[in-house]
Amino acid sequence: MSTYNGPLANASMAFGSVTAPTAGAAIATSLPPGGKGLFQIDVVAYLSGSGTPAAADNKNIEFRFGATTLASVPLVPANNVPTVWRTYFTSDGTTNFSVNATGAATASVIYNVSLVATRLTSAV
């Protein structure tokens, strides 16, 4: 197992909870810290609320860099079952990372997202 130890200035965090987000709605948004570089992106997401998740809630969130969708993030269509997702991305240092709803969510279902962006290297 590898670990990363670094100053807090090299990481940014965002948390969001949105009830029944509409298509394209941002759930969590973070500006990458420390300028250009390679970032490790960690997303933890789960559904909750009084609504019963439907099949349409599966894979209904996406990782974005600005307005560009880079990847679909899987979601288990059940309440309180976390998904942990990781990717690596080279950022320009001025554009936000975000996790957004892909389509309209099921009524009364809450989308919960934690997004952590950790700069691993600086760009030359």
C-alpha angles and dihedrals in degrees: 000000000000124000132198121220118183144131118290088243087075095060137059128191135199131183129189142171119190126177112226096339117209122237110293095010115149114239099177128006130185135176110225111249127235102018131270122004150094113308133196108218119203121187126185113185137170141163126240141152137091095298124089111240115238133207088266089067091064110102089359097138130070139193113237137189103204106314094335118102109221102175145357113241116213120236125191107233093230133088120267098003107130126218118206115200131176135186139159123232138174109230132198088224096237104067123083125243114218145171112224137178111259097204137359113301128228114274116270093008113129119215111211120192136178115190123188122182115191120186109226100176138008121241118244 
